[in-house]
Amino acid sequence: MSTPKRWRDVDNSPPAPGDVELVRSFLSLHDHEGDDERSLPPSHRSLRQFFVERGLLRPDEPAGPDELETAFVLHRSLHRKVPDNADAPFSSEDAAVIEEAARAARLELRFEPEGPPRIEPMATGVAGALGRILAVAFLAQLDGSWAHLKQCADETCTSVFYDRSKNRSGKWCSMQSCGNRNKVRAWRARQSTRGPAA
């Protein structure tokens, strides 16, 4: 019996504002297996593709298994820091993972004559790619935009979306996919409780 093919899903969530989109799209990265609609953690291959597509790694730049495993672990820990994450609480172990990745990225402050200060990684490769993501995540927590990030309420989805609603009542990463799927489920549940028509 052949193993179902694992593939990276397309992110249908509306983009977050500015640089926060880099973090949101990283946190939304996930795979599927066969026709299973449940989200799976991203594979090393999906992580590397993401870094290349976002210009964080050159296509010919090496990314070894240990480096990509570091990216995988950071993805999981940073995901747990998303507000109201129902999967698992953010722990001191998660904080240690993030802090170690920041040290490996050699993040430094940059002050320019004009414009706001920046945080930039001095490391290259995967460590530098993760550093760019962490720099944005750090600033997003300072300016309050991190609080708008939410995990999709669909039980099969782990995508993160940027909630633009005034009272932060958004539930779905995409109304076209998860929102619509849950509306159909709710409708079917209501129909089944009504029983057959007289």
Beta strands, then each sheet from edge to edge (+ up, - down):
strand 1: 6-8
strand 2: 31-33
strand 3: 107-110
strand 4: 118-121
strand 5: 149-151
strand 6: 160-162
sheet 1: 1+ 2-
sheet 2: 3+ 4-
sheet 3: 5+ 6-
end
